[in-house]
Amino acid sequence: MKENYLEELNDAQKAAVVHANGPVMIIAGAGSGKTRVLTYRIAHLVFAKILRIESEKLGYPSNFTIYDTDDSKSLLKDIIREQGLDDKIYKPDVVLNRISAAKNNLYSWQEYQANVHFVSDDHSSGRPKIGQLYEIYAKRCFKASGMDFDDLLFNMYVLLTRYPDLLHKYQHKFKYILVDEFQDTNYAQYAIIKKLAAAHENICVVGDDAQSIYAFRGANIQNILSLQRDYPDLQVFKLEQNYRSTKNIVHAANSVIEKNKNQLKKDVWTDNDHGEKLS
């Protein structure tokens, strides 16, 4: 789920996810992402609800504002102008992506500024002020009682880490953790999942390492590849029969996938017709 997870959705999917109250019907055609909408809707409601209940512990009011991407870009544009920086070098999109990546990997602005690799990369890219912009942006969001999408995850992790009593509370409130599209989770999401599942280890994830396409948005394929290391008693069930595609398509896909490094091996097959040859 993202650079920030809602950005993995198209406009219609995002609207269905963020609409919180009242009855909702989602009309979804085949392959239109209905499973993703349902799971992201759950994630969006649960992360935001917990933060609103516990937000005062982090210095936020319970009615804090959630900034969308446009809000974040607009604020960064103002900050960049106020700092007298060239917005052709410090493009709001670029700066926001850098800040988002840091939050998705659980680096606060203080940790970002203290990290020699981040500082070196920013100097090499000709943007040495990104750490400073991250600090100003974070402080302005906090002062305005606002969180961006990445803060929903970052601050959730902070809550669970800083307050063991809260961690215990939610570990026993959510005894079973189920995660769909696991290959698209980022580091922050997996860290939260691990903390919540630590008491009972009733964690079930569904995913396919071969379908991970969101690395550029923060998804970390290592989450699914290293699950057996983190859970030595992990039971693995492989769903290898394909019901949708023809034999020719399945064979072609397998031929491409088998070249992937560090993959979870599986033998995808189908009883469907051979279908047309691929050109």
C-alpha positions as CSV (number, residue, x, y, z in Angstrom):
1,M,0.0,0.0,0.0
2,K,1.8,3.2,-1.5
3,E,4.2,5.6,-1.3
4,N,0.9,6.2,0.6
5,Y,-1.6,3.5,0.3
6,L,-4.5,5.5,-1.0
7,E,-2.4,6.6,-4.0
8,E,-2.5,3.0,-5.2
9,L,-6.2,3.4,-5.9
10,N,-7.9,5.1,-8.9
11,D,-10.4,7.9,-8.2
12,A,-13.5,5.7,-8.0
13,Q,-11.7,3.2,-5.7
14,K,-10.4,5.9,-3.5
15,A,-13.9,7.5,-3.1
16,A,-15.3,4.2,-2.0
17,V,-12.5,3.7,0.5
18,V,-12.6,7.1,2.2
19,H,-16.4,7.4,2.5
20,A,-16.8,6.5,6.1
21,N,-20.4,6.8,7.3
22,G,-23.8,5.5,6.1
23,P,-24.7,2.6,3.8
24,V,-22.5,2.0,0.9
25,M,-22.9,-0.2,-2.2
26,I,-19.9,-0.8,-4.5
27,I,-20.8,-2.0,-8.0
28,A,-17.6,-3.8,-9.2
29,G,-17.0,-5.4,-12.6
30,A,-14.6,-8.4,-13.0
31,G,-11.0,-7.4,-12.3
32,S,-11.9,-3.9,-11.2
33,G,-10.3,-4.2,-7.7
34,K,-13.2,-4.9,-5.4
35,T,-11.1,-6.9,-3.0
36,R,-8.6,-4.1,-2.8
37,V,-11.3,-1.6,-2.1
38,L,-12.8,-3.6,0.7
39,T,-9.4,-4.3,2.4
40,Y,-8.2,-0.7,2.0
41,R,-11.5,0.5,3.3
42,I,-11.0,-1.6,6.4
43,A,-7.4,-0.4,6.8
44,H,-8.4,3.2,6.3
45,L,-11.2,3.1,8.9
46,V,-9.2,1.1,11.5
47,F,-6.0,3.2,11.4
48,A,-7.9,6.5,11.4
49,K,-10.4,5.3,14.2
50,I,-7.6,4.2,16.5
51,L,-5.7,7.4,16.0
52,R,-8.7,9.5,16.7
53,I,-9.3,7.6,20.0
54,E,-5.7,7.8,21.1
55,S,-4.5,11.0,19.3
56,E,-4.2,13.2,22.4
57,K,-1.3,11.0,23.6
58,L,0.6,12.3,20.5
59,G,-0.5,15.9,21.0
60,Y,-3.3,15.9,18.4
61,P,-7.0,16.6,19.0
62,S,-9.4,13.8,18.2
63,N,-10.8,15.8,15.3
64,F,-7.4,16.2,13.5
65,T,-7.5,16.9,9.8
66,I,-6.4,14.3,7.3
67,Y,-4.5,15.9,4.5
68,D,-4.9,14.4,1.0
69,T,-2.1,14.5,-1.5
70,D,-3.1,17.9,-2.9
71,D,-3.1,19.4,0.6
72,S,0.4,18.1,1.2
73,K,1.7,19.4,-2.1
74,S,0.1,22.8,-1.6
75,L,1.7,23.1,1.9
76,L,5.1,22.0,0.6
77,K,4.8,24.5,-2.3
78,D,4.3,27.3,0.3
79,I,7.2,26.1,2.4
80,I,9.6,25.9,-0.6
81,R,8.6,29.4,-1.6
82,E,9.0,30.8,1.9
83,Q,12.5,29.2,2.1
84,G,13.5,30.9,-1.1
85,L,14.3,27.6,-2.8
86,D,14.0,27.0,-6.6
87,D,10.8,25.0,-7.1
88,K,12.2,23.6,-10.4
89,I,14.8,21.8,-8.2
90,Y,12.7,21.3,-5.1
91,K,9.6,20.2,-6.9
92,P,6.8,19.6,-4.4
93,D,6.2,16.1,-5.9
94,V,9.8,15.2,-5.5
95,V,10.1,16.5,-2.0
96,L,6.8,14.8,-0.9
97,N,7.9,11.5,-2.4
98,R,11.1,11.7,-0.4
99,I,9.3,12.6,2.8
100,S,6.7,9.9,2.2
101,A,9.4,7.3,1.6
102,A,11.1,8.2,4.9
103,K,7.8,7.9,6.8
104,N,7.0,4.6,5.2
105,N,10.3,3.4,6.5
106,L,9.6,4.9,9.9
107,Y,12.2,7.7,9.8
108,S,11.1,10.9,11.6
109,W,12.5,14.2,10.5
110,Q,15.0,14.0,13.3
111,E,16.2,10.6,12.2
112,Y,16.2,11.6,8.6
113,Q,18.5,14.6,9.3
114,A,20.8,12.3,11.4
115,N,21.1,9.7,8.7
116,V,24.3,10.1,6.7
117,H,22.9,8.1,3.7
118,F,19.9,10.3,3.3
119,V,21.9,13.5,3.7
120,S,24.5,12.2,1.2
121,D,21.8,11.2,-1.3
122,D,20.2,14.6,-1.0
123,H,23.5,16.4,-1.6
124,S,24.2,14.2,-4.6
125,S,20.8,15.0,-6.1
126,G,21.4,18.7,-5.6
127,R,18.6,19.0,-3.0
128,P,20.5,19.3,0.4
129,K,17.6,21.1,2.0
130,I,15.1,18.2,1.9
131,G,15.8,17.2,5.5
132,Q,15.1,20.8,6.6
133,L,11.9,20.9,4.5
134,Y,10.8,17.6,6.1
135,E,11.2,19.2,9.5
136,I,9.3,22.4,8.6
137,Y,6.5,20.4,6.9
138,A,6.1,18.0,9.9
139,K,6.0,20.9,12.3
140,R,3.5,22.9,10.2
141,C,1.2,19.8,9.9
142,F,1.4,19.3,13.7
143,K,0.7,22.9,14.5
144,A,-2.4,22.8,12.2
145,S,-3.6,19.5,13.8
146,G,-3.2,17.8,10.5
147,M,-1.9,14.4,9.5
148,D,-1.2,13.3,5.9
149,F,-1.8,9.7,4.8
150,D,1.7,8.6,5.7
151,D,1.2,10.0,9.2
152,L,-1.7,7.6,9.8
153,L,0.7,4.7,9.6
154,F,3.7,6.5,11.1
155,N,1.8,7.7,14.1
156,M,0.0,4.4,14.6
157,Y,3.4,2.8,14.9
158,V,4.6,5.5,17.3
159,L,1.6,4.8,19.5
160,L,2.1,1.1,19.6
161,T,5.8,1.5,20.3
162,R,5.6,4.3,22.9
163,Y,2.7,3.0,24.9
164,P,2.9,-0.7,25.8
165,D,-0.5,-0.6,27.5
166,L,-2.0,0.5,24.2
167,L,-0.2,-2.2,22.3
168,H,-1.5,-4.8,24.8
169,K,-5.0,-3.4,24.4
170,Y,-5.1,-3.6,20.6
171,Q,-3.3,-6.9,20.5
172,H,-6.1,-8.4,22.4
173,K,-8.8,-6.5,20.6
174,F,-7.6,-7.8,17.2
175,K,-6.8,-11.4,17.9
176,Y,-6.8,-12.4,14.2
177,I,-5.0,-10.3,11.6
178,L,-5.8,-10.9,7.9
179,V,-3.9,-9.0,5.2
180,D,-4.8,-9.0,1.5
181,E,-2.4,-7.9,-1.3
182,F,0.5,-8.5,1.1
183,Q,3.1,-8.0,-1.6
184,D,2.0,-4.3,-1.7
185,T,2.6,-3.5,1.9
186,N,5.3,-1.1,2.9
187,Y,7.7,-1.4,5.8
188,A,5.5,0.7,8.2
189,Q,2.5,-1.4,7.5
190,Y,4.3,-4.6,8.1
191,A,5.8,-3.2,11.3
192,I,2.3,-2.4,12.6
193,I,1.0,-5.8,11.6
194,K,3.8,-7.6,13.4
195,K,3.2,-5.6,16.6
196,L,-0.5,-6.2,16.6
197,A,0.0,-9.9,15.8
198,A,2.8,-10.5,18.3
199,A,0.6,-11.6,21.2
200,H,-1.3,-14.4,19.4
201,E,0.5,-14.7,16.1
202,N,-2.8,-15.4,14.4
203,I,-1.7,-13.7,11.2
204,C,-2.9,-14.7,7.7
205,V,-1.6,-12.9,4.6
206,V,-2.7,-13.4,1.0
207,G,-0.3,-12.3,-1.7
208,D,1.8,-13.1,-4.7
209,D,5.4,-12.0,-4.9
210,A,5.2,-12.2,-8.7
211,Q,2.5,-9.5,-8.7
212,S,4.4,-6.9,-6.8
213,I,4.5,-3.8,-8.9
214,Y,4.3,-0.9,-6.4
215,A,7.9,-0.7,-5.3
216,F,8.0,2.9,-6.7
217,R,5.2,3.7,-4.3
218,G,6.9,2.2,-1.2
219,A,5.7,-1.4,-1.4
220,N,8.4,-3.7,0.1
221,I,8.6,-7.1,-1.5
222,Q,10.9,-8.2,1.3
223,N,7.8,-8.4,3.5
224,I,6.4,-11.4,1.8
225,L,9.8,-13.0,1.0
226,S,10.9,-12.8,4.7
227,L,7.7,-13.9,6.3
228,Q,9.0,-17.4,7.0
229,R,12.0,-15.9,8.8
230,D,9.8,-13.8,11.1
231,Y,7.3,-16.6,11.7
232,P,9.2,-20.0,11.8
233,D,6.0,-21.9,12.3
234,L,4.4,-20.3,9.3
235,Q,2.0,-22.7,7.3
236,V,2.1,-22.0,3.6
237,F,-0.8,-22.9,1.3
238,K,-0.2,-22.4,-2.4
239,L,-3.2,-21.7,-4.7
240,E,-1.7,-22.8,-8.0
241,Q,-4.7,-23.5,-10.3
242,N,-5.6,-20.6,-12.5
243,Y,-9.3,-20.4,-13.3
244,R,-9.2,-17.3,-15.5
245,S,-6.6,-17.6,-18.2
246,T,-5.8,-20.0,-21.1
247,K,-3.0,-22.5,-21.1
248,N,-1.0,-20.3,-23.5
249,I,-1.3,-17.3,-21.3
250,V,-0.4,-19.2,-18.1
251,H,2.6,-20.8,-19.9
252,A,3.9,-17.4,-21.1
253,A,3.5,-15.9,-17.7
254,N,5.3,-18.8,-16.0
255,S,8.2,-18.3,-18.5
256,V,8.6,-14.7,-17.5
257,I,8.1,-15.3,-13.8
258,E,10.6,-18.1,-13.6
259,K,13.4,-15.6,-14.3
260,N,12.7,-13.6,-11.1
261,K,15.3,-13.8,-8.4
262,N,14.4,-14.5,-4.7
263,Q,11.0,-15.8,-5.6
264,L,8.6,-18.0,-3.7
265,K,8.4,-21.0,-6.1
266,K,5.0,-22.2,-7.3
267,D,3.7,-24.1,-10.3
268,V,0.7,-22.2,-11.7
269,W,-1.4,-24.4,-14.1
270,T,-4.9,-24.4,-15.6
271,D,-7.5,-26.8,-16.9
272,N,-8.7,-24.2,-19.4
273,D,-8.3,-24.5,-23.2
274,H,-5.1,-23.6,-24.8
275,G,-6.6,-20.5,-26.4
276,E,-5.0,-18.4,-29.1
277,K,-1.3,-18.3,-29.5
278,L,0.5,-15.2,-28.2
279,S,2.2,-13.0,-30.8
